Amino acid sequence: MTEQHDQHGKRSHWVFIGFVLVAGFLLFTEHRAHVLGALPYLLLLACLLMHLFMHHGHGHHHGGPSRRPHQHDQDGEQP
């Protein structure tokens, strides 16, 4: 029984994937002008979002004193 259930699950999975692919193709071909017309705006939005969310790693020192201890050279002396 589990073998038949497994085979039925695989078949329905592939049918669903085929349906999604056909539906996606038809939607794209019918609405191509809308999709391609929005691409420049989506690119600008992606740049803005990357700018906002990827600047968190810069440290934001703001000219204040460094929090790191002074670097010593190999002999242990300060420069």
FIKE-760682 format. One record per atom (N, C-alpha, C): residue in one letter; residue number from 0; x, y, z. Coordinates in steps of 0.001 Angstrom, whole numbers. Each point is the difference from the previous one (the first is absolute). Layout:
N
+------+-----+---------+---------+---------+
: type : seq :       X :       Y :       Z :
+------+-----+---------+---------+---------+
:    A : NUM :       X :       Y :       Z :
...
+------+-----+---------+---------+---------+
END
This chain:
79
+------+-----+---------+---------+---------+
: type : seq :       X :       Y :       Z :
+------+-----+---------+---------+---------+
:    M :   0 :     813 :   -1197 :       0 :
:    M :   0 :    -813 :    1197 :       0 :
:    M :   0 :     855 :    1258 :       0 :
:    T :   1 :    1088 :      11 :     763 :
:    T :   1 :     848 :    1197 :      48 :
:    T :   1 :     699 :     225 :   -1323 :
:    E :   2 :     298 :   -1089 :    -724 :
:    E :   2 :     645 :     144 :   -1304 :
:    E :   2 :    -930 :     682 :    -994 :
:    Q :   3 :   -1277 :    -373 :      14 :
:    Q :   3 :    -974 :     637 :    -871 :
:    Q :   3 :    -217 :    1459 :     401 :
:    H :   4 :     -34 :     254 :    1297 :
:    H :   4 :    -189 :    1367 :     488 :
:    H :   4 :    1197 :     869 :    -395 :
:    D :   5 :    1206 :    -548 :     106 :
:    D :   5 :    1204 :     728 :    -418 :
:    D :   5 :     -44 :     327 :   -1483 :
:    Q :   6 :    -397 :    -984 :    -824 :
:    Q :   6 :     -57 :     212 :   -1444 :
:    Q :   6 :   -1057 :    1040 :    -350 :
:    H :   7 :   -1142 :     -40 :     684 :
:    H :   7 :   -1057 :     991 :    -237 :
:    H :   7 :     472 :    1391 :     412 :
:    G :   8 :     732 :     110 :    1105 :
:    G :   8 :     521 :    1289 :     458 :
:    G :   8 :    1002 :     589 :    -980 :
:    K :   9 :     856 :    -839 :    -562 :
:    K :   9 :     980 :     474 :    -977 :
:    K :   9 :    -679 :     479 :   -1275 :
:    R :  10 :   -1017 :    -749 :    -437 :
:    R :  10 :    -706 :     349 :   -1221 :
:    R :  10 :    -732 :    1334 :     180 :
:    S :  11 :    -681 :     171 :    1117 :
:    S :  11 :    -726 :    1257 :     224 :
:    S :  11 :     979 :    1168 :     154 :
:    H :  12 :    1169 :    -261 :     537 :
:    H :  12 :    1027 :    1037 :     118 :
:    H :  12 :     428 :     486 :   -1385 :
:    W :  13 :     253 :    -936 :    -919 :
:    W :  13 :     414 :     373 :   -1354 :
:    W :  13 :   -1125 :     683 :    -779 :
:    V :  14 :   -1242 :    -431 :     240 :
:    V :  14 :   -1138 :     652 :    -653 :
:    V :  14 :    -115 :    1444 :     475 :
:    F :  15 :     182 :     209 :    1297 :
:    F :  15 :     -64 :    1358 :     540 :
:    F :  15 :    1109 :     874 :    -579 :
:    I :  16 :    1217 :    -530 :     -90 :
:    I :  16 :    1115 :     760 :    -570 :
:    I :  16 :    -286 :     347 :   -1462 :
:    G :  17 :    -545 :    -950 :    -757 :
:    G :  17 :    -353 :     265 :   -1393 :
:    G :  17 :   -1063 :    1080 :    -110 :
:    F :  18 :   -1010 :     -51 :     874 :
:    F :  18 :   -1044 :    1022 :      -6 :
:    F :  18 :     577 :    1374 :     294 :
:    V :  19 :     877 :      96 :     976 :
:    V :  19 :     602 :    1290 :     359 :
:    V :  19 :     844 :     534 :   -1153 :
:    L :  20 :     746 :    -865 :    -668 :
:    L :  20 :     821 :     440 :   -1127 :
:    L :  20 :    -857 :     512 :   -1156 :
:    V :  21 :   -1061 :    -726 :    -340 :
:    V :  21 :    -870 :     427 :   -1096 :
:    V :  21 :    -695 :    1308 :     363 :
:    A :  22 :    -517 :      93 :    1227 :
:    A :  22 :    -676 :    1225 :     429 :
:    A :  22 :     970 :    1181 :      12 :
:    G :  23 :    1219 :    -218 :     469 :
:    G :  23 :    1001 :    1075 :      -1 :
:    G :  23 :     352 :     453 :   -1399 :
:    F :  24 :     136 :    -952 :    -917 :
:    F :  24 :     300 :     360 :   -1389 :
:    F :  24 :   -1125 :     817 :    -615 :
:    L :  25 :   -1237 :    -433 :     197 :
:    L :  25 :   -1137 :     722 :    -561 :
:    L :  25 :    -143 :    1389 :     615 :
:    L :  26 :     199 :     104 :    1312 :
:    L :  26 :     -75 :    1318 :     638 :
:    L :  26 :    1091 :     925 :    -525 :
:    F :  27 :    1204 :    -542 :    -181 :
:    F :  27 :    1094 :     839 :    -485 :
:    F :  27 :    -241 :     467 :   -1428 :
:    T :  28 :    -465 :    -900 :    -860 :
:    T :  28 :    -204 :     399 :   -1387 :
:    T :  28 :   -1148 :     998 :    -141 :
:    E :  29 :   -1014 :    -112 :     837 :
:    E :  29 :   -1129 :     926 :     -88 :
:    E :  29 :     297 :    1350 :     651 :
:    H :  30 :     874 :      20 :     982 :
:    H :  30 :     266 :    1233 :     752 :
:    H :  30 :    1457 :     442 :    -128 :
:    R :  31 :     622 :    -342 :   -1106 :
:    R :  31 :    1419 :     303 :    -211 :
:    R :  31 :     272 :    1503 :      55 :
:    A :  32 :    -859 :     796 :    -579 :
:    A :  32 :     211 :    1452 :     -21 :
:    A :  32 :     -14 :     573 :    1407 :
:    H :  33 :    -869 :    -513 :     844 :
:    H :  33 :     -69 :     494 :    1378 :
:    H :  33 :    1238 :    -422 :     788 :
:    V :  34 :     405 :   -1255 :    -186 :
:    V :  34 :    1148 :    -523 :     747 :
:    V :  34 :    1283 :     713 :    -431 :
:    L :  35 :     225 :      98 :   -1315 :
:    L :  35 :    1229 :     617 :    -484 :
:    L :  35 :      13 :    1509 :     252 :
:    G :  36 :   -1175 :     634 :      51 :
:    G :  36 :     -69 :    1425 :     294 :
:    G :  36 :     347 :     315 :    1445 :
:    A :  37 :    -165 :    -971 :     885 :
:    A :  37 :     284 :     222 :    1420 :
:    A :  37 :    1459 :    -293 :     355 :
:    L :  38 :     756 :    -620 :    -899 :
:    L :  38 :    1375 :    -379 :     324 :
:    L :  38 :     904 :    1176 :     410 :
:    P :  39 :     -29 :    1154 :    -681 :
:    P :  39 :     871 :    1103 :     457 :
:    P :  39 :    -329 :     454 :    1416 :
:    Y :  40 :   -1284 :      10 :     336 :
:    Y :  40 :    -386 :     405 :    1347 :
:    Y :  40 :     406 :   -1046 :    1033 :
:    L :  41 :     -94 :   -1269 :    -369 :
:    L :  41 :     435 :   -1051 :     912 :
:    L :  41 :    1504 :      48 :     226 :
:    L :  42 :     755 :     366 :   -1024 :
:    L :  42 :    1446 :     148 :     146 :
:    L :  42 :     329 :    1144 :     956 :
:    L :  43 :    -682 :    1119 :    -160 :
:    L :  43 :     217 :    1125 :     916 :
:    L :  43 :    -395 :    -362 :    1425 :
:    L :  44 :   -1088 :    -720 :     162 :
:    L :  44 :    -429 :    -422 :    1323 :
:    L :  44 :    1014 :    -955 :     616 :
:    A :  45 :     553 :    -896 :    -799 :
:    A :  45 :    1010 :    -928 :     504 :
:    A :  45 :    1245 :     755 :     444 :
:    C :  46 :     414 :    1024 :    -750 :
:    C :  46 :    1171 :     794 :     393 :
:    C :  46 :    -255 :     718 :    1322 :
:    L :  47 :   -1178 :     564 :     138 :
:    L :  47 :    -343 :     696 :    1233 :
:    L :  47 :      -7 :    -954 :    1191 :
:    L :  48 :    -608 :   -1153 :    -174 :
:    L :  48 :     -66 :    -961 :    1098 :
:    L :  48 :    1382 :    -526 :     368 :
:    M :  49 :     849 :    -253 :    -999 :
:    M :  49 :    1362 :    -452 :     304 :
:    M :  49 :     769 :    1095 :     720 :
:    H :  50 :    -197 :    1248 :    -392 :
:    H :  50 :     685 :    1117 :     652 :
:    H :  50 :    -429 :      96 :    1461 :
:    L :  51 :   -1280 :    -161 :     258 :
:    L :  51 :    -492 :     118 :    1370 :
:    L :  51 :     422 :   -1163 :     878 :
:    F :  52 :     -82 :   -1208 :    -520 :
:    F :  52 :     220 :   -1175 :     840 :
:    F :  52 :    1437 :    -505 :      16 :
:    M :  53 :     864 :     503 :    -878 :
:    M :  53 :    1359 :    -523 :     -40 :
:    M :  53 :    1025 :     954 :     596 :
:    H :  54 :    -429 :    1129 :     537 :
:    H :  54 :     946 :     936 :     595 :
:    H :  54 :     191 :    -219 :    1490 :
:    H :  55 :    -558 :   -1026 :     565 :
:    H :  55 :     120 :    -205 :    1436 :
:    H :  55 :    1392 :    -449 :     415 :
:    G :  56 :     821 :    -443 :    -904 :
:    G :  56 :    1306 :    -527 :     361 :
:    G :  56 :    1143 :     982 :    -111 :
:    H :  57 :    -242 :    1298 :    -178 :
:    H :  57 :    1079 :     956 :    -194 :
:    H :  57 :     625 :     475 :    1302 :
:    G :  58 :    -572 :    -278 :    1131 :
:    G :  58 :     616 :     361 :    1262 :
:    G :  58 :    -530 :    1274 :     608 :
:    H :  59 :    -304 :    1012 :    -779 :
:    H :  59 :    -547 :    1269 :     491 :
:    H :  59 :     864 :     597 :    1114 :
:    H :  60 :    1263 :     264 :    -302 :
:    H :  60 :     919 :     528 :    1008 :
:    H :  60 :    -287 :    1453 :     330 :
:    H :  61 :    -408 :     805 :    -929 :
:    H :  61 :    -361 :    1405 :     186 :
:    H :  61 :    1116 :     830 :     617 :
:    G :  62 :    1227 :    -350 :    -233 :
:    G :  62 :    1128 :     808 :     439 :
:    G :  62 :     302 :     -92 :    1484 :
:    G :  63 :    -652 :    -846 :     728 :
:    G :  63 :     245 :    -154 :    1438 :
:    G :  63 :    1238 :    -838 :     247 :
:    P :  64 :     358 :    -164 :    1264 :
:    P :  64 :    1181 :    -812 :     326 :
:    P :  64 :    -227 :   -1459 :    -396 :
:    S :  65 :    1076 :    -609 :    -411 :
:    S :  65 :     -59 :   -1386 :    -424 :
:    S :  65 :    -229 :    -898 :    1206 :
:    R :  66 :    -779 :   -1028 :    -151 :
:    R :  66 :    -254 :    -917 :    1107 :
:    R :  66 :    1019 :   -1131 :      50 :
:    R :  67 :     799 :    -125 :   -1034 :
:    R :  67 :    1012 :   -1047 :     -24 :
:    R :  67 :    1229 :     449 :     784 :
:    P :  68 :     694 :    -944 :     632 :
:    P :  68 :    1273 :     371 :     640 :
:    P :  68 :    1023 :     365 :   -1068 :
:    H :  69 :    1014 :     757 :     407 :
:    H :  69 :    1025 :     425 :    -954 :
:    H :  69 :     724 :   -1209 :    -561 :
:    Q :  70 :     321 :     104 :   -1276 :
:    Q :  70 :     738 :   -1069 :    -663 :
:    Q :  70 :    1468 :      67 :     429 :
:    H :  71 :     584 :   -1122 :     337 :
:    H :  71 :    1423 :     -64 :     345 :
:    H :  71 :     736 :    -642 :   -1162 :
:    D :  72 :    1252 :     413 :    -186 :
:    D :  72 :     784 :    -652 :   -1044 :
:    D :  72 :     509 :   -1342 :     536 :
:    Q :  73 :     818 :    -681 :    -759 :
:    Q :  73 :     409 :   -1345 :     359 :
:    Q :  73 :     839 :     -37 :    1273 :
:    D :  74 :     723 :    1059 :     337 :
:    D :  74 :     833 :      15 :    1200 :
:    D :  74 :    -802 :     337 :    1254 :
:    G :  75 :   -1259 :     335 :    -126 :
:    G :  75 :    -803 :     347 :    1152 :
:    G :  75 :      24 :    1469 :     322 :
:    E :  76 :     643 :     809 :    -831 :
:    E :  76 :      84 :    1438 :     252 :
:    E :  76 :   -1132 :     707 :    -736 :
:    Q :  77 :    -425 :    1123 :     565 :
:    Q :  77 :   -1015 :     784 :    -663 :
:    Q :  77 :     655 :     878 :   -1060 :
:    P :  78 :    -682 :     247 :   -1108 :
:    P :  78 :     599 :     838 :   -1056 :
:    P :  78 :      85 :    1447 :     402 :
+------+-----+---------+---------+---------+
END
